[in-house]
Amino acid sequence: MKGKKIVVGVTGGIAAFKAAQLVSTVRQSGAEVTVVMTREAQLFVTPLTFQALSQRKVVTDLFTLDRADIVHVSLADWPDLIIIAPATANIIAKIATGLADDVLTCVVMATRAPVLLAPAMDCGMWGSPILQRNIETLKKTGFYIVGPQKGRLASGKTGMGRMVEVEAIIAAAQDILKSRKAKTETV
């Protein structure tokens, strides 16, 4: 991923702690990373953690006075790839229905970059017909999905809904970037 620009969106789920490892791994691969956090994500991991790992200011608010640009527009134009990990049922529903009410959803709505979602939620939520409909809508729209996997969940249950490991997210991201490069080289 050397030389690539990646936005990592972090949403409010217990798997947000894995996003720290994701950001660190992506940076170590030579990519630039900008982290965008939802308000709920900040309840699990602080922006300072991601700022230290990414070496860039973390974006947490759509309306900020410390930037001269229109943050969601400039961030939408910047990356080669957007990764949302964890992708909660809430963020999946927002994106699938076109709701853009925070900085992360606004960036996703405005971007032309590919978007990779790594779902993470309790097994009951993952199995919901509504959530599955939203996943299918996103796939048909061109979004990429990696996971989830079966495992122990924060609720204490074991089932489908655990966010895949960072290595699986990285592998999926590399595949997307390679396929996008191949498409641009043949055009």
C-alpha positions, 0 to 999 in steps of 0.5 A, a space after each residue: 500500500 506504499 504511497 496510497 492514501 487511505 481514510 479509515 472510518 471508525 464507528 462506535 463498537 467494541 471492535 474499535 480497538 482493532 482499528 488502532 492496529 489497522 491504522 498502525 499496520 496501514 501506516 507501516 505499509 507506507 500509506 498515508 492514513 487519515 482517521 475519521 471517527 464518529 461521536 460513538 467511536 470516541 466513547 471506545 477509543 480516543 482521537 489521540 490514539 489515532 493521531 499518534 498512530 496516523 501522524 495526522 489530525 483525526 477528523 471528528 466533526 463535520 463543522 470545524 473551525 480549524 480547517 479552511 476547507 470543506 472537510 467532507 469534500 476534501 476528504 472525499 477527494 483525497 483517498 485511494 480507498 476508504 475503510 470503515 472498521 468496525 462498520 456497525 449496523 448503524 453506519 451500514 444502515 445510514 450509508 445504505 439509505 443515503 443518510 449523511 448526518 455526520 462527517 463519516 457518512 458525508 465523506 462516503 456520500 461524496 467520494 468516488 473512491 472504493 469503500 471497504 466495510 468490515 462489519 462488527 456487531 452482535 449475532 442477532 443484529 448481523 442476522 437481521 433481515 433488515 441488516 442483510 438487505 442493507 448489506 445487499 444494497 451496498 454490494 449492488 452499489 459497489 461497496 466491498 464487504 469483508 467479514 464478519 466472522 464467527 467468534 466470541 462477541 462482546 455480549 458473551 455470545 458466540 456467533 457470526 458478527 465478530 469483525 475479521 482480523 486486521 490481516 483480512 482487512 489489509 488483504 481485502 484492501 490490497 485486492 481492491 487497490 490492485 483491481 482498481 489499478 488494473 482497471 485504470 491501466 487497461 482503459 
